[in-house]
Amino acid sequence: MNRLFFKYYLDITRISILISILIGLQKIAICFGTFGTLISFFIYRYFQNDQYYFYLNHGFTKSELMIKVFLINFTISLILYFIFYF
C-alpha cells in the first residue's frame, strides 16, 4: 500500500471514529465499521471533493479507495466486536 492511501484512510477513519462515538455509544465497534464509515464518505465528499482528483492523478479511483477503506474498517470492527462482546 501507499502512503497516499494511508492519508486518505486516516482522514476517513478520523471522521468515522467521531461519528461512531456520537451515534453508537453502546455498539461503537459495529457503528465504526458500517454506518460511521459510510457517513464519513459522504462528509469527506461534501467538504473535500476536490481531493479525489489528487488521488486520481496518483492512480487511485474513488471507488477503489472507498472499497479498501470500507473493507479495512469492517474487518477491524468485526475483530473489536468479537473481542469486546464475546
Summary of the structure (lengths in Angstrom):
residues: 86
radius of gyration: 13.2
end to end distance: 31.9
largest distance: 43.9
contacts: 248
relative contact order: 0.18
helix: 84%
strand: 0%
